[in-house]
């Protein structure tokens, strides 16, 4: 028996709420870890930080792809775009903490 469209919409709404809650939990977990690692004290451009996180995620997934620091880059982004690199524990430009 097929589900009526209203039941499917209710299920989609429920799943979207579950997804939002799961993403919030994941973001809070990663945020807490990042703060403990001292990332909250470093001034860094969001795109550069995203590229570095993409590189890190690739290491754990076993991928050797380059990060571009742009949302959706893994889906047809410019493969020749340079990946941002940040020295561990310091600004990329060599300056200390602010």
DAGI-V714188 format. One record per run of one state. SS is the DSSP state (H for helix, E for strand, L for the rest). FROM is the first residue (numbers start at 1). LEN is the number of residues. If there is no record, write none. Layout:
ss = [SS SS]
from = [FROM FROM]
len = [LEN LEN]
//
This chain:
ss = [L H L H L H L]
from = [1 5 37 39 42 46 62]
len = [4 32 2 3 4 16 37]
//
